[in-house]
Amino acid sequence: MQPVLAAVLLTLACGGSGASSGSTQASGANLGDIKIGVLEPLTGPSASQGQDVLHGIELARDVLNGKYPEVGIPKLTVGKISLVPSDTQSNPQIAASEVDRLGRTEKVAAIVGTYQSATTLTASERSERLGIPTVCGSSSSTALTERGLKWFFRVGPSDKTFAETYFDWLKSIRSQHPVKKAVILHTNDQFGNDGAKIITEVAGQNGTTIADDISFQGNSTDLTSQVQKIRSDNPDAVFTLAFTNDAILFVKTAAQLGYTPPAILAFGAGWIDPTFIKALGPLANYSITRASWAAQYGDKNPAAKAVADLFQKNYNQPMTENSAREFTAMITAGEAIQQAGSTDPEKVRTALRNYKQTKTIMPWKGIKFDGNGQNEQSAGVIEQMVNGRYELVWPADAATTKLVWPAPPLSSR
């Protein structure tokens, strides 16, 4: 088992939940209404994912504001958080202009978002110039925390961490399922291109040849040529980086062409959107994804279980990896303001720099940002879709299902 995951399982088994290790301290400040900007794709091609992550942020706001005292996360004592939602429309230029509005007009204390790496790239550059702390939950492009920014913080793993998680797992099952040759299928954007680069690097370090790197434009209407190319490459596995519409189209196209990859190894995104499961039904089964959230850890973490139960009750759908990461980003932003006892951006940024949390709802050791703003204690797990629900397959001693590889033919499901 990975050291980070081993540590967190020990912590959770001992009953740890939600409370900070000195992160949410009592303050005599009375800040009143604390405005936090929420920058997500609320309309457009990624609206379903945007609504999912917005729900995670809204639930975190309510927990911080004391609406759910049964959740083991301390509420704020310095004021009440109000959210200022803003729509990126999945457009990097709009995301940047919305940062201007949130900072200059709304005077937010911090920004949480933006789900997509391409919009996070431009939004964080603008917030850097304006001096607005930005806490990112879901965008995983490794390059985001390699730009030397001082106002950008990511709580979740980068794609480098996720790629290393994949190959640690593949190494553990190499005797049964060797992956000597793989193909990468990805969107032609910040998320896809950076992810493909990282996968290729980590694959080379682990003796796997990347036979093909196939890109496509997001929200495609036809992936026939890409699927035919993958079939001709005859890989042992297909790594995929795509958002919901493209993920659905890829699986449907493969089924129509009578091709079933031995294993689809997804990098989250569209594969964990509830819409993906609803649209594909049985065709979604046996997909594999890396994740930084697993509902099964709730059995060992009372706060995680309470949050997941509230999410299901409030929004009539399970909490996903995306909504869990954005929940955690919002909690982090709120606790930093509590620590700072102020909404002054510089003081909030300093609080984030010094932030240390040992208990979260995530299967991590905790949250502690390195000099680039990356949470150095985040970690990943591997899940497989079984009967419309993702189940843990790795770490092996936490697995809740037996791995199915190769995947049964799409035509037989």
N, C-alpha and C positions, 0 to 999 in steps of 0.2 A: 504493500500500500504506500502511496505517496506520503512523505513525512507530514505535509501540511494537513492532509485528510486524516491521517492517523491521530494527529494532535486534536483536531476538532471533534472527532468521534469520542475521544476520551473526555474532552470538555463537556460535550453534550450529554454523555452518559452520566456525568456527575451532576446533571440538572441545571447547567448554565443556560441562561436565556436573556436576550434583549438588553439587560442593563450594561452600561459602559464601565470600563475600568478607568474611572475618573474622568469620563468624557462629558457627562452631563452633570455639571456642578451647579449647586444653588447659586443664584445671583440676585442681588438686590435691585437690579435694573428693572424698569417697567417700560418696555419698548412699545407697548400697545399693539397696533396692527403691523405685522411683519410681512412684507410683500416679497414673494419668491416667484420668479418667472419660470414658466414651464414651456419649453420649446420642443414640440413633437409634431410628427406628421398627422394632423387631425383630419385632413381631407386629402383626396388624391389617391394614388395607387397603393400607398401603405397605410391607409386610414384605419384598417382593422388592427394593425400592430400599434398604431398611434393611440387608439382608444384603449387598447390593452395596457400599455405602459402608463397612460394617463390615470387609469384606475389604480394602478400600484401607487402612484404619487398621491392621489387623492386619499387613499387609505392611510398612507404614512402621515399625511397632514392631520387626519382625524385622530390618529394615535398620538401624535405629538401634542395636539390640542386637548388631549384628555378625554376624548369621547369614548374610548375603550380602555378603561383602567384595568380590565382583566388581562390585557396584553402586557407581558413583562418588559416593557420599554418605558423608561421614565418620560413623563410629559414635560413640556417646557414650562418654566416658571417666569420667563422674562417677557412673555407676551403671547399673542395668538397668530398663527400663520394663516395668511390668505394667499391663494394661488392666483397668478395672472397667466392664464393659458394663452399660448401663441402658436400659430400653425405654420410649420415650415413648408407644407405642401410638397415635401420631398425635394425641394428646390434649394440648392446651396446658396444662391444669391438672396432668395427670400429669407432664408435662415439668418444670414448676416444682417440684413436690414431690420429684421425683427429684434435682433440684439440691440440695435440702436434705439428702437422704440422702448424696449423693456428697460434699458439703462437710462436713457435721457428723459423719456416722458413718464414712465411708470416708476422710476427710481427704485427698482428692485434691489434687495440686499444680496441676492445670488440668483443663479439660473441653474435649473436642472434639465438635462436632456442631452442629445436630441434624437436618440435611437439609431439613426443612420450615420455611418462614418463620414459619408460625403458632406452631409449638412453639419455634422459636428466639426469637421475640419474648418469650414468657413466661419461658423458661428463662434468657435473658440478663438480664432484669430481676431475677430472683431471685439469679443469681450476682453481679450488681452489688451487691446489698445485702449479700451474704455476703463479698464481696471475693475471688472466685475467677476467675482469668483464663480466658476462654472463647475458643477459636480455632474459627472457623466456616469450613467449606469450601464447602458447597453452597447454603445458603439465600441467595437473591439479591434479596429485597425491598429496594429502595433505602432505605426508611425505617429499616431496621435500624441503619444507620450514620449516621443523622441525629437521634439521640436524646440525644447528648451523653454517652454512656456512656464510662466510663474503663477498664472491664475487658473489653470486647468487641472482638475483632479478626476481620476477615474477609479471607481470603487471595484469594478468587475475585472475579470481577466482580459488580457490582450490575446490576439490570435496566436501570438508566439506561445503563450502559456497553453492555449487550447491545442495547438499543433503538438507540443511536447506531451500533453496529456494523451492525445491520440496515439502517438508512437510509443509511449510507455505501455499503453494498453496492448497495442499490436505486438510489441515485443513479448508481452506475457502470454499471448495466444499463438505465437509464431509457429509452434510445432503442429498445431491443428489447422491454422489458417494463415499460411505465409502470404505476405503481400510483397512480391518482388517487383511488380509493375503496377503503377496506378496512373490515373488520369485526373486532371483537375478541370472542373467545369465551373465558371464563375462569371459574375456580372462585370462589365467593363466600367468600374467605378472605384472609389477609394477602398471600400470594403473588399470587393472581389480581387482587385489587382494586388493590393498589399497582402491580402490573405494568401493568394496564390504564390507570391514570392516567398512568404514565410514557410508555407507548406513545402515548397521545393527545397528550401534550405534545410529544414529539419528532416525531410525524407532522405536527402543525401547523407546526412549524418547517421542515418539509421539503416543504410543499405537498400533503400527502396528507390527504384528508378521512376521518375515521372515521364511517362511515355508521350504525354500530350498536355498542353495547356490551352484550353478552349475557352474563349471569352465570348460574351454576347451582350447586347444592349438590354438594359433593364426594361421590364414590361414588354417583352417580345411577344409577337403573335405567332411565331413559328420557330420551333427548335428542332425541326426534322433533320437538318444537316448536321447539327451538333450531336444528336443522338446516333445518327448513322456513323459519324466519325468515331464516337466512343466505341460503338460495336466493332468497328474495324480494328481498333486498337487492342481489343480483347484484354482489358485490364483485370487485375485481381480485385480492384476496388475503385470506386469513383468518389473523389472528394468534391463536394459541392458548396458553393457560396452564392446564395440567391435569396431574394425576398419572396413573399408569399405567391404572387401571381406567377412568377417564373418557376418556382418550386412545383406548383401544381401543374403547370404546362409541361415541365420536364417529365414528370411521372406519367402523365396522360399520354404524352408523345411516345415514350418508351413502350407503354402498354399497347398503343395502336400499332407500333412497328414490330411488336412481338419480341422485344429485347428486354431482358431483366438483368441489371448489373448484379454481380455476385454480392456486392455490398455497397450501399449508398452511405457514405460517411459525410454527413452534413455538418456545417458550421453554424448551427442554430438558425437565426433569422427566420425565413419563411417556414422552415420545418417545425417550428414550435408555435406557430400561430394557430389558434383554435380553428380558424377558417381553413387551413390546410387539411385538417382532419375531416371537417365537415364536407369539404368539396370532394375529397378523394375516397372517403369511406374505407373499405378494405384495402384499396390500393396504397393507402398510407402505411399499412402495417409493414414491419420489418425494416423500416428506415432507421438509421442509426444517427445519433447526433451527440456532439459534445455539449456539455451544459455546465452552468455554475449554480444551478438550483435543482433540487430533487425533492419532491413532496414527501418522499419516504423518510427523509431526515426529520420530518416533523414528529415522528414517533419518539425521537430522542431529544427533541428541542421543544419545550412547551410554548415558547414564543412563536416559533415557526409554525407550529400546528394551529395556534390561535389566529395568527395572521392569515394562513391559508383558509381556515374555516370561515373567517369573516369575508375574505375575498369571494369565496364561493357563494356565500349568503347574499352579499351585496350586489354582485355582478352576474350571478347565475352562470358562472363558468370557472374552471379551475385556474388557480394562479399559475402563470407560466414563468419560464426563466426570465423573460424580458420584464414582466411586471414585478417580479421579485427583485431584480437588479435595480429597477427604477425606484421601487419602494425603499431599498437600502440607500440609494443615492439621496433621496429626500430626507430620510432619517439622518444621514450624515450631515447634510446641509443644515438641518434644524439644530442638531446637537452642537455644530460648530458655532452657530449664532448664540446658543445658550452659553457655551464656553466663553465666547467673546464678550457676552453681556452687552452687545452692541450690534447695530446693523451697518456700521461703518465698514465699507468693503475691505480696507486694509486690515482691520482687526479680524474680520471674518476669514480672510486669507491666511493670516497668521495662525488662527485657531485650526484651520484645516492642515496647515503645515505641521502643527504639533499634535494633530489628532491621533488618538490611539484607542481602538475599540477591540475588545477581546471576545465579545459575545454578540452575534448577529443572528438573523434567521437563515443565513447562508451556510453551506457546508465548507466554511473556510476557518482558518485559524483566527482571523479577525481582520481589522482594517488598520493599516499604517502606510502612509504615503512615502514613497522614496523621493529623491530630489527632482524627479521629472513629473511628479504628481500621480504615479501609478501605484495602486495598492499592491504592495509586494507580498501580501499574505493571501491574496485571492487564489483560487484553485478550480480545477475542473473535474468533472465526472463524465462517464459515458453511459448513454441510455439507448434503448431500442424500443420502437413502437410495437406494442402487443395489444391487440383488440382495442385499438383506438386510444391507447394510453401509453405514455412513455414509462418504462421500467428501468431500473438500474441494472447494468451488466458489469460495471467496473467502478470502483475497486471490487474485486471478487468477493471479499468477505462482507461486503454490504449489498451484494447483488440480490435483486428481488425477482429475477427471471433468468432462464437459461438462454444463452445467446443462440440465435438462429442464423446460420451462415453456411452455405449460400442461401440467399433469400429465395423462397418459392416463386415460381413463375408468376408474373403479374396476371397472366391470362387465367390462372387457376384460382384467383382470390374472389 
